[in-house]
Amino acid sequence: MWNHQIDANLIYVALKCYNGDIDKTIKSLFKFEQWKLQDNNEQKYKARINEFLKRRCCNHNINLFCIFICQAYNEKKVIEVAASETVNDCLPFIEKDKAQKQY
């Protein structure tokens, strides 16, 4: 899954979304990976990418996951949800963390 690269922030957001329930988180992330490939969802996101970037939502996996979750709950404020996860909740993992773990 994820081409052997795991986005720690995505796992963090998914765990938070399911109140730490690991089974629900794993199922959700698996469904999310399938969803990204269905109905050109990734391509649809690329058409809206600037809306997210204007709100400082720069993690594309988180943005896509927020779209996935919001669609499941018929939520219309996906950009606000992504901004909340990205900016307000201060995602804990950054790019340099990945580089440190490659040793």
C-alpha positions as CSV (number, residue, x, y, z in Angstrom):
1,M,0.0,0.0,0.0
2,W,1.2,3.5,-0.8
3,N,4.2,2.2,-2.8
4,H,5.9,1.3,0.5
5,Q,5.8,5.0,1.6
6,I,3.5,5.7,4.4
7,D,2.4,9.3,5.0
8,A,2.5,9.5,8.8
9,N,0.2,12.5,8.8
10,L,-2.4,10.5,6.9
11,I,-2.3,7.8,9.5
12,Y,-2.5,10.4,12.3
13,V,-5.6,12.0,10.7
14,A,-7.3,8.7,10.1
15,L,-6.6,7.5,13.6
16,K,-8.0,10.8,14.9
17,C,-11.1,10.4,12.7
18,Y,-11.8,7.0,14.1
19,N,-10.9,7.9,17.7
20,G,-7.9,5.7,17.7
21,D,-9.7,2.5,16.6
22,I,-7.0,0.8,14.6
23,D,-9.3,-1.7,12.8
24,K,-11.6,1.1,11.5
25,T,-8.5,3.1,10.6
26,I,-7.0,0.3,8.6
27,K,-10.3,-0.5,6.8
28,S,-10.8,3.2,6.0
29,L,-7.3,3.7,4.6
30,F,-7.7,0.6,2.5
31,K,-11.0,1.9,1.2
32,F,-9.4,5.3,0.6
33,E,-6.7,3.8,-1.6
34,Q,-9.4,2.1,-3.7
35,W,-11.5,5.2,-3.8
36,K,-8.6,7.3,-5.1
37,L,-8.5,5.1,-8.2
38,Q,-12.2,5.0,-8.8
39,D,-14.1,7.6,-10.9
40,N,-10.9,9.6,-11.5
41,N,-11.1,11.0,-7.9
42,E,-7.4,11.9,-7.9
43,Q,-7.8,13.7,-11.2
44,K,-10.9,15.6,-9.9
45,Y,-8.8,16.7,-6.9
46,K,-6.0,18.0,-9.2
47,A,-8.6,20.2,-10.9
48,R,-9.4,21.7,-7.4
49,I,-5.9,21.7,-6.0
50,N,-5.5,25.5,-5.9
51,E,-8.6,25.9,-3.6
52,F,-6.8,23.7,-1.0
53,L,-3.4,25.4,-1.5
54,K,-4.9,28.8,-0.9
55,R,-6.0,27.6,2.5
56,R,-2.4,26.2,3.3
57,C,-3.6,22.6,2.8
58,C,-0.4,21.4,1.2
59,N,-0.5,17.7,2.0
60,H,-2.3,16.1,-1.0
61,N,-2.9,12.8,0.8
62,I,-4.7,14.6,3.6
63,N,-6.7,16.7,1.2
64,L,-7.8,13.6,-0.7
65,F,-8.6,11.8,2.5
66,C,-10.7,14.7,3.6
67,I,-12.6,14.6,0.3
68,F,-13.1,10.8,0.8
69,I,-14.4,11.3,4.4
70,C,-16.6,14.2,3.5
71,Q,-18.2,12.4,0.6
72,A,-19.0,9.5,3.0
73,Y,-20.8,11.8,5.3
74,N,-22.3,14.1,2.6
75,E,-20.3,17.0,4.1
76,K,-19.8,20.0,1.8
77,K,-17.1,21.9,3.6
78,V,-14.2,19.7,2.6
79,I,-11.7,22.5,2.3
80,E,-12.5,23.7,5.8
81,V,-12.1,20.2,7.1
82,A,-8.7,19.9,5.4
83,A,-7.6,23.3,6.7
84,S,-8.6,22.2,10.2
85,E,-6.6,19.1,10.0
86,T,-3.6,20.8,8.4
87,V,-3.3,24.2,10.0
88,N,-5.4,24.2,13.2
89,D,-4.4,20.8,14.4
90,C,-0.7,21.2,13.5
91,L,0.0,17.9,11.8
92,P,3.0,16.5,13.7
93,F,5.1,15.0,11.0
94,I,7.1,17.0,8.5
95,E,9.2,16.2,5.4
96,K,12.5,16.2,7.3
97,D,11.1,13.3,9.6
98,K,11.0,11.1,6.5
99,A,14.6,11.9,5.7
100,Q,15.8,11.0,9.2
101,K,14.1,7.6,9.1
102,Q,15.8,6.5,5.9
103,Y,19.0,5.5,7.7
